[in-house]
Amino acid sequence: MLRIHFTAQDLAYVRLARSPDPLWEIVCSLCRLQTDEGPIAFGPWRRAVAAQLRAPGGNGEGTGGRRAVALALRSLVPCGPYIPDFLTPAVDGGTIDLRQGVDRVLSTPRSRLRRELTLLTESARAGVRGPGAAVPGAPPPRSLRPFAGEQLARGDAGALRALGGLLTAYDAGFVAPYRPWIDAAVASDVAWRSRELAAGGVRALLETFRPMARWSPPVLEVAYPVERDLHLAGRGLLLVPSYFCWRRPITLFDAALLPVLVYPVEKPVEKSVELAPAGAGGGPGPKADVGVGPEGGFGVGLPTGPVASGASLARLLGPTRAALLYEVASRDCATTSELALAVGCSLPNIS
């Protein structure tokens, strides 16, 4: 559990971002590629990405190939162990676009690059699960050497430019084509929480995060894979909605950085089966999925049982009811709160 400790000053400085952070979407989506969690919400997207990785050029030479881009970034964003904070620089007082975010990443001080990349290498080697990002129950991935690790740790200008190119190419290929769905889901979430904030203040806003978080003044108790206390100490808290964040919020590893809580928005599961854009592999045809391959990369193969059965149920019952039934049958969820957390829906919709 993550316990976020508020003071009166912190409560007066709680902010809700109006749009997703593009770098957090990249990081979270890389984690989603490495597991089969959320087959109803993310299955169509994974199949579309799989089609791109198999397409001509997907295995192209150099960092321009789609598969090379994904694998390079996957070495910096392993799902489960520590993820470097410099990949998601905190922004106070508003949101940024991808170009501004990449510029902030490339401006990371050399000492911080060295410290965080060293921690990434050590935690991956030891299989240590860090609070930067986690998937409960997922085994530690095979240790991978971080992309341009030594050069990045030295602050090499060429390596930093290459990293910026990877982030930009990944967003263009795997996130930007789905931005209409992402933006619609986030806009709906922010509008709802903003109404609650206007009607009932910060307390009402924090109450909207049940069941994944519980407001027990002056502490916000957040479902988390490790035990951790975060003292805001007058710095406030920035709440950032994310489409690709799944089941529970995440935050930065370094408590000295600007406090941020990235949380999953409710997925429009009624339309999720239509998520993939035309020509991106989302239409009729073989439904391959993407997961962690035998060498720690991305494997593309046939869907597992839960994915296939989820698709069949969705056609019969509708995606939302299918997701609920699947969670009840496979995870033994006993309460509406557990179901809401598992499916990614709000409590009112579950009830």
Secondary structure, DSSP 8 states (H G I E B T S, - for coil): -EEEE--HHHHTTEEE-SS--HHHHHHHHHHHHTS---HHHHHHHHHHHHHHHHSTTTT-SGGGSHHHHHHHHHTTS-SSB---GGGS---SSS---HHHHHHHHHT--HHHHHHHHHHHHHHHHHT-B-TTS--TT---------TTHHHHHTT-HHHHHHHHHHHHHHIIIIIGGGHHHHHHHHHHHHHHHHHHHHHHHHHHHHHTTTTTEEEETTEEEE--SS-EEEE-TTS-EEEEEESS--SS-EE-S-TTS--EEEEE----TTTGGG-S-TTTT-SSS---EEEE-TTSSEEEE---HHHHHHHHHHHHH-HHHHHHHHHHHHH---SHHHHHHHHT--HHHH-
